[in-house]
Amino acid sequence: MSFLDKIAGKKTNGSDSRGEDGIEHVEAAGDSVVSGANLPTESIVTSADLSVESIVISQAYDSATYGSFEEPKKGFFDRFKGNKSNKGSDFSDLAEVGDVTELQTPSADPVNDAGFEDIILPRHAAESQSVDAHSLSSTREEEIIREIGERPIALPIIGKMPAKTQYAVSFGLLLASIAIAGGMAATGFLKSAEYQGRAEVGTRVQMLTQRMLATTQYAIAGSKESGDRLKESRADLDTQMAALIQGNGSLNAINVSSNEALNSTNDVLKKEILPRIDQVIELSPSLESLSTNSLLLNKAIYSIYVSADQLLSLLQFNGSPQIQVTASNHIRLLSERMRRNGANLLTSNEVTIEALPEYTTDFRLLRSSIQALIKGDEVLGMPPVADAQALAILNDFKKPIGDVTKVTDYLEKNGSALVTARRNLQALTVKSEAALKSSSAFSQEMRESSQSALGTVYLSAIFVIAALASLALIGLVNNRSTRLEAWESAFKNMRNEKDIIEFMEACLPLEMGDLTVRFNQMEAMDGITGGIRNSVNEAVISLNEAVDTVKQTAEDVSGVVSDSVRNTSEMKLSNERQAQEITDVETRVAELTRAIGEVTERTLEAARATDSARSASAEGARVVSQTNEKMGMIRANMQDVLKSVKNLGETSHEIGDIVGTIEQITDRTQVLAVNASLEAAKAGAAGAGFQIIAGEVNRLAEQSADALRTITALVQRVQGETAVTIRVVEESTNNVVDGARLSEVANTQLEQISTLATGLSSIMTEIRSQAANQTTNADEVRISIERLAVLSREFQSQVAQVVSGVQQIDASMGSLKNTVAIFTTEGQVAA
Amino acid sequence: MDDFLTLRAYQEYLRDRMEAARANSGVEQIVLFGFTSAGRHFLVDGRDVVDVHQISQLQPIPMAKPWAVGAANIKGSVLAVTDFSILLGGERTKKGKFMVLVPEVTEGAAILIESIAGLYELKDVGELSPLSLTEDSGMPSWISGSYHIGQRHYMVDTMKMAQDVRFSKLQSGDSQ
C-alpha cells in the first residue's frame, strides 16, 4: 500500500511493478486519483515508500500510443507549463533555489521517450516546455462551454448592438408609442368633449326657445313672474348663443357662416324671435295689471247687471213711467254687452281690439242712462226717479261704475300694447318652430361630430399595443443581457476554478509530506495562483529544516518516555492488586455490618410486636371483662322481655276467649233478628214496622260479626307474633349465656398471653442491647477499612494519572514521529 | 250504622223507615231468606221458613240417608235435619245453623246451612236469571235460577226440593 493510498483511501487499479532501477513504478489504468474530474485521461500515483522519493506520474495512454502525444492528451504536465505571461521566464530561476531534483517531462518526440511508461517529475525543472497558449486557452474554453452551456444567442438585428444601445432603442420606441397614443387619445377626447358641449348648448337653446314661447303667453296674460322668467330666459339664450359663436371657457369660437344649422338658428333668433321677445318684455309692465283689471271688470259689470235687473223689476212694479222702465232695461242690456266685450278684450287670444270703441260707447251710454234716471232727462221727457228704493239702487251703481271706469281707462291706454303683444305671440309661435328645427339639427350634427372624434381615440389603441410591444422588447433585451452577463460571469468563475484546482493538484505532493517539491513560477496561471507559488517554495524550504530538527528530538524523548511507561505500568499493576484486596475486605465488613443491622432491626420489630401483643391482650382482657358485664345486663333484660311477652301472649288468649263469647252473642243476635224479620213478614202490614227494626238488628249483628272477624284475625296475629318473639328471646337469652361463658374463657387466655408477652419483651430487649454493641464494633471496623480504601483509591488514582501522563507523552511522541515522518526532507534524500 | 253520626239521627232514620213501611203496608212484601252452604249463596222464600236456630245438639239417625245428618229438638218438636251441602253433592257441614221449613211444604224438615247471608225483599233483587248450561250443570233441578246481589244467589224452589228429597223418608231404603 502506497502512502498516497493511505491518504486518499483509494488505490488505483493499476499493477505494481518494480523496475530495474529499483524504483517502484505504478501503472495506472486510466483512473484519476486526485481531481479526476478535471483529469479525465491521466492519474497521479505517488509512493512514499520508494527509496527514491519521487513523484510518479503516469500518463493515461499506453506506450503503444506514444506517437500520438499531442494536444488531446494534454494533462498534468500541461498544467505546469507556463502561460503567455510567463513565456519570458525560464526554469533556470527555480534551479538556483534548490537544484535537488530534476523535472523531466516527456518530449513531443515519442521516440526519445520510449520506455518511459511513467514520467518522473524531477525536483527541479530543467527547462520549460514551449506552449501553444492560444491552443491551451481554446481547449479550456471548450471544456468550460461544455460544462456551463453555450453562450446565449443574441436578439436578431438589435442584438448586434451594444446592450446600452439596445436599451436606448427599446425605450425610444416605448416613449414614442406612448406619446402618439396619448396625443391621439387626448385630441379625440377633447374634440369629442367640445362637440358634445356644443350639442348640449344647442339643446339648451332649443329648450330656452320653447320656454320663452310658453312664458310669453303667460306674460301677455299679465303674469309678472312670467315676465321676469322671460327676461331670464332671454338673457340665458344670449349667453348660450354667445358661447356657441364666440366660445367660452370650455368651447372654442366657431364661424357661424360655416355651419348652416347654427347660422339658420342665429338668423331666426336675431331677426324673428328675440326682437319680439324684447318687445313683450318691454310691454310687460303694462300687461301686468291685465288680470287684475279683468277680475275687476267682471265683478263690476255683473253688479251693474244685477242692480239694473232689480231696478227694472222695481220700476215695473211701482208703475213708474214707461220711459224710466225702458231706460232701466237699456242699462241692463248695455251692461250685459259690456261684460261680453270686456272679457274678449282682456282675455281672448284673438285680436279683438276692434271691439274697444264699441265697449267705450256702451259704457258712456250706460252712465248717461243712469244719470238720466237719477236726475231726469228733459230731452227724453223722463222725470227723475222718485221712488226711494229705486233711487237707492241707482246710487249703488256708483261703485261699480267707478271700477268699470278704471278698466276702461286701462284698456284705452294699453289697448295698442296688448294688440302688439298678441301679434308677437302669434309670430313667435310660428318662428319658434323654425328655430327649434335648426337648433335641433345643430345639436344632432354636434353629437355626430363627437362620435367621429371618439374614433381617433380608438385609433390610439394601435399605438398602445406598440407601446406594449416596446415594453416586451425591453424585457427581452434585459433578459438576454442578464443571461449573457451570467454566462460570462460563470465562464470566468469556471476558468478561475480550474486554475485553482490545477494549483491544488500541484500542491498534492506537499499535502503528502513531500517537502522536496518546488513549484515552477513560470507555470503560474492567469493571475490567480501565480503569486502564491513563490511563497509556497520559500515556506517549504523553511519547513524542511524544522521537520529534521523535530524528528531528531522526538527520537530522543521517545527513549526516555518508554522507560517511564514501563516503570509506572508495573507500579500501577501492584497498586491495583492492593486496592482490589482492600475492596474485598471492605465488602465483607459491610456485609457483616448489614447482617448485624438486620438482626438488630428484626429484634426491634419482634420487641415492638411483643409489646403490641401484650398491650392488645391486656386491652382484650379488659374488653372481655366489660363484655361479660354487658352480657349479664343483656341476659337480665332479655328475661324481663321474655316475661312481658309471655304476659302479652296470655292477654291475647284472654282477648280471644272474650271475642269467642262476643261471637256467640252476635250469632244469637243475628238468628233472633232473622227470626223476628221472618215473623214480621208473615204478620203482613202489622209487622211492617217490626220488620224494619228486626232488619236493623240483623244488620248490626252482621257488622258486629265483621268487626269480630277482624278482631279475631288481629288477635291471632298478635298471638303468632308473640309466640315467635318468645322463641327468639329465649334463643337470644341462651346465646347471651353462651357468649358470657366464652368471654370468661377468652379473658383467662388473654391474661396468659399478656404474661407470656411480658417475658418475651424482656428477652427481646436484652437481644437488642447485645446486637447494638455488635453493630457499634462492626461500624468501627468498617470505618477504618473505608478510610484505608479511600487512601488506596487516591494512591491508585494518582498512579493512574502518572501512567496516563507517561502514556500520553509516549503517544504524543509516537504521534509526533508519525507526523514528521510523512515529511520527506532533503536531508533524508541526501542520506 | 257508620252512615249515622249520632244516635238521634239514627232514631230519626228508623222512624222514617217504619213510617214508610206502614204507608206501604197495603203492598205485599215478599222476603227472601239468604244463606250460605258449600261455599255458595242461596235464597229461599221467607214465607217457607218458620224459624232459624243454632245447632245445639244433633241426635244421629241410624240407617238414614247420607244428607240426613241427625234429629233435633226444636221447641219441643223432634225434626229431621238435612245437610244442604250434601244435597248439593258437597262435604258435610261441620259448623253452622239450621232453618226449619214450614210443615206445609216439607213436612216439618229442618235444613242445615253454614251461615245466614241476610234477608232481601224480592222487589230489590232484580230479575231471576236462568241457570247456565256450562257453569251450573251440576245444580239440582229445584234450583230455579239465580239473582245477582253483589254475587250470584241461587234461588231454591222449596216445593220442588220437598218433592225431590221427600224429607219425611229419611231411611236409606227410601232413597229418591
Interface residues (C-beta under 8 A of the other chain):
Chain A: D667 R668 Q670 V671 V674 N675 S677 L678 A681 K682 G684 A685 A686 A688 G689 Q691 I692 I693 G695 E696 N698 R699 L700 E702 Q703
Chain B: M1 L14 R17 M18 A21 R22 N24 S25 G26 E28 Q29 I30 V31 F33 G46 R47 V49 V50 D51 V52 H53 Q54 K97 I116 G118 L119
